[in-house]
Amino acid sequence: MMFHYQPTLNNIKMNMTKLTCFKAYDIRGKLGTELNEEIAYKVGRAYGQIYQPKTVVIGCDVRLTSEDLKQATIRGLNDAGVDVLDLGMTGTEEVYFAAFHLNVQGGTASHNPMDYNGMKLVRENARPISADTGLKDIQSLAESEQFIEVEKKGTTQKYNILPEFIEHLLTYIDPSKIRPLKLVMN
């Protein structure tokens, strides 16, 4: 049985909390107040309920808060019945690559400045989710908390996408033509 959530005035709590971390193209906010583990859980839960993907990939950056936000998002996805491939510490571009390369139905990655954190969400084929393509629906459901209980929770397993990502990147260049190689590191 497929269920597609359609937010309406009849099924949204009128006393819901407005989530200010939802922007036009992503989710981002000041840590603790605009974005925290509870909100990350709701985002994962709403994403899973609305899009009903079988499997998604998720990664996070090096910030200390990113791992906790990622784990909360995973719990929300799993509670919505979604299986998760946890890519660990990755860049957003690796999550986009993994979402496409592994033929999963979506993904999320974290980004933003130090006192902030956030998520970029994609659907199948690494298609970004924005306010025009579903982010407002995720926000409405996360705010209303009208989550549906699923019969079977999703699972999570670790997945190292880095070797496949590097192999993919090397298809764009001929390493023998760029020697000697000079690198600048920051």
N, C-alpha and C positions, 0 to 999 in steps of 0.2 A: 504494500500500500504506500503510495506516495502522498506526502503532505507538503504543500507549499504554503508558507506563512504569508499572509497578506495583511499588513497593519491597517486597521480601521478604528474609528472611534469606539466601536463596540467591544473590541478586544484589547484595547490599550488602557491600562490603569490611568485614571485622571490625576492621581497624586504621584506620578512617577518623577524620578530625579532626572533632570536634564544633564546629559553627558556632554561636556564642552570640549572633549578631546577629539571629537569627530570633525574633520576638516573636509575640504572639497575632494582631495585626492588621497588622503591617508588618515591615520589616527595618530595624534601626538598631543602631549600635554605635560604640564609641570608635574614632576613626580610627587606622589603623596596626595595631592589635591585633585588634579585633573586626570591623572592616570595612576592606577595602583593595581595590585593583584586581583582584587575583587572585580574591577572593571575589565581587566584582561580576561578573566574567566568568562564574564558576560559576553565579551566580544567573540571568544572562541565558541561559546555555546550558541550564540545567535548566528554566527557564520555557518556552523554545522547544521543548524535547524533550517535555515533559509535555503542554502545551496545543496544540502544533502550529499556532499562528496563522499566517496568511499574512502579515499586516502588523500591526505595533504602533506606537504613538506613544511617544516618550520625551522628557522634558524634565528640566531641572535648575535648581537655585536659584543664587544669586550667590556662594556660598562657593567659595573657590579650589579645593577638592578635588572639588567636584561635577562639573566638566567631565571630569576624568580618570576618575571612577567611572562617569559616563555613557558615555564612550567604551569602557570595559572591558565594560560591560553590553551595548552595541551589538555589540561583537565577539563576545560569547557568543551573542547572538541571531542574528547573521548566520551564525556557525558552525553553528547549529542549523537553518539554512535559512530564517530569518525575515527578511522585509523590514522596514525600520525607517524611520519618518518622524521625523526629528530636529527637535523643536520649538525647540531652543535653550534659552535661559534663560526659564523659565516658572514660574508657580505651579502647585501641585498641581491646583487647580480648573480650570486651562486644559487640563491633561492629561486630566482626567476628561471635560471638555467635548469635547475632540478625539477621544477614544476613542469617544464616542457619536456626535458630529456627523459624523465621517468614516467611520463604520461599519467601523472596523477591529476586530480581534479582541483588542485588549488595549493596555495601556500601563503606564508606570512613571514616577514622579517622585521627586525627592529632597526631604528635609526634615530637621529636627532642629537642636539647638543647635550652637554654634560648634565645639567639640572633637569633635563626633559628626557622623555623616551617616547617611543611610538611604534607603530606597525604599518606596513604596507601590505595590502591584501591582494591576492590574485586568484583568478579562477582557472579553469582548464586552459591548456596551452599558454599559461603565464599571462593571461589577459588581466590587466589591472582593474581593480574594483574602485570606482570613484563615486562621488555623490550622485552622478547621473546614471550609474550602472549598478547600484545596489547598496552602496555604503549607507545611505539614508535608511534603507530597510533594516540593515544590521543595527544601526543606531536605535531605531524605533523599538525593535525587539529587545535589545539590551536594556533600554530604559524601562520598558514595560515588564520585563522579566517573565513574560508569558511563555516559558519554556515547556516543551512537551517531553514527557518521560519516554525514553526509548527502551525497547525490549533488550537490546544488546549494546553494551558500552563498547567504544572503540579501544584499540590497543595502541601502544607506542613502542617503536623500536628505533635504535640509533642507526644512522646511515651516513657513511663518509662519502660525500659527493666530490671532494677535492680532486682525486685522481681523474675522474671523468671530466670535470670542469677544466682542468689543466690540459688534458688531451684535446678537448674541444677548442680551447683558446689557441693551441699550437697549430690548428688547421688554418688559422688566419695568416700565419707567417712562415717563412722558410728560415729557420734558425741559422743555417749555414751562411745566409746572406747578410746577417747583422753582426758579424764578428769583426773586430773585437767589440764586445758588448760593454757599454758604460752605463752604470746605474747610479741614480741619485735616490737616496732614501731619506725619509723624514720620520 
